[in-house]
Every structure is written in structure tokens, then in C-alpha cells.
Amino acid sequence: MTLTKSDRTRLVEEMKEVFVTKEELGQAIADLVKQLPSKEEMVADKLELLAAINKKAEDDAAHSQLHHDLGEDVPKLQRQLKHLYGVLDIPQPAL
């Protein structure tokens, strides 16, 4: 069975309803591209994100240094307390 001219015409018309044309596809892509941020906006967003990441890293480093400093201060404070208990002749509480 071969397709007649009317069958082919009907098939082409059906395909036009189902499939998009090159022009429709091009317009859809152009519409989507318009929604994308500009190069300057992308660069500004990336710089803002990098600045936030760097600030967080600096804050974490400072916080970590505080913990390190406190860890070094504990033995020093314990020695000072022991010295004061001895100088003031006060009994040390049991820990």
C-alpha cells in the first residue's frame, strides 16, 4: 500500500501540529536566552560568592585560633592558680 497525495498532505499537516518548526524552536531558544543573566551579572554574582566564601574561611580560621589560644591558656592559668593558692596559703579545691 502506497501513500496517496492526500495521505501525504494529511500526514504533513499532522506533523506540523506535533513537531515545532525551526522558527518556533529558534524563538523559544531566544526567549530562554533573554532570561539568562548578563556576563557582568554573572561575574558580579561569582565575585560576591567568592567574597562570602573567603570571609567564611577567615572567620573559621580566627575561630580556630581562638580555640587554640584558649587551649594554651589553660595550663598557664592552672599554674597561676596553683601559685596563688601557695602564696595565699589557701587549700586547693579537689577537681
VMD Tcl script that draws the C-alpha trace (Angstrom):
set ca {
  {0.00 0.00 0.00}
  {1.41 3.35 -1.02}
  {0.57 6.75 0.34}
  {-1.57 8.91 -1.85}
  {-1.04 12.63 -2.27}
  {-3.91 13.35 0.13}
  {-2.41 10.94 2.68}
  {0.94 12.71 2.46}
  {-0.73 16.12 2.76}
  {-2.68 14.99 5.80}
  {0.48 13.48 7.32}
  {2.42 16.73 6.80}
  {-0.41 18.73 8.41}
  {-0.46 16.37 11.39}
  {3.31 16.67 11.74}
  {3.03 20.47 11.77}
  {0.76 20.21 14.79}
  {3.01 17.75 16.63}
  {6.51 18.99 15.80}
  {7.85 22.53 16.14}
  {9.33 24.35 13.19}
  {12.87 25.70 13.07}
  {11.47 29.21 13.51}
  {9.42 28.20 16.59}
  {12.42 26.44 18.09}
  {14.64 29.43 17.38}
  {12.14 31.78 19.01}
  {11.81 29.52 22.06}
  {15.60 29.41 22.46}
  {15.85 33.19 22.03}
  {13.21 33.68 24.72}
  {15.11 31.41 27.09}
  {18.42 33.15 26.38}
  {16.82 36.50 27.28}
  {16.15 35.12 30.76}
  {19.83 34.37 31.35}
  {21.84 36.92 33.35}
  {24.32 39.09 31.50}
  {28.04 38.37 31.64}
  {28.52 41.29 34.03}
  {25.78 39.98 36.33}
  {27.34 36.52 36.34}
  {30.78 37.90 37.16}
  {29.32 40.08 39.93}
  {27.47 37.09 41.41}
  {30.60 34.94 41.30}
  {32.69 37.66 42.93}
  {30.07 38.07 45.65}
  {30.06 34.32 46.25}
  {33.87 34.17 46.37}
  {33.93 37.07 48.85}
  {31.44 35.25 51.07}
  {33.50 32.05 50.89}
  {36.71 33.92 51.74}
  {35.03 35.70 54.66}
  {33.75 32.37 55.99}
  {37.23 30.85 55.68}
  {38.75 33.84 57.52}
  {36.10 33.61 60.24}
  {36.73 29.88 60.64}
  {40.47 30.46 60.87}
  {40.02 33.18 63.51}
  {37.64 30.98 65.48}
  {40.04 28.07 65.29}
  {42.88 30.30 66.50}
  {40.75 31.33 69.49}
  {40.27 27.69 70.43}
  {43.99 27.08 70.03}
  {44.82 30.12 72.19}
  {42.37 29.01 74.89}
  {43.91 25.56 74.88}
  {47.34 27.10 75.51}
  {45.96 29.36 78.26}
  {44.51 26.55 80.39}
  {47.85 25.15 81.67}
  {49.14 28.67 82.25}
  {46.05 29.56 84.28}
  {46.35 26.31 86.25}
  {49.97 27.17 87.15}
  {48.95 30.68 88.20}
  {46.14 29.35 90.40}
  {48.47 26.80 92.00}
  {50.96 29.60 92.69}
  {48.24 31.83 94.21}
  {46.95 29.01 96.41}
  {50.51 28.52 97.65}
  {51.20 32.23 98.21}
  {47.88 32.88 99.93}
  {48.10 29.59 101.81}
  {44.63 28.53 100.71}
  {43.84 24.84 100.29}
  {43.17 23.89 96.68}
  {39.73 22.51 95.96}
  {39.57 18.96 94.67}
  {38.84 18.80 90.97}
}
mol new
graphics top color blue
foreach p $ca { graphics top sphere $p radius 0.5 }
foreach p [lrange $ca 0 end-1] q [lrange $ca 1 end] { graphics top cylinder $p $q radius 0.2 }
display resetview
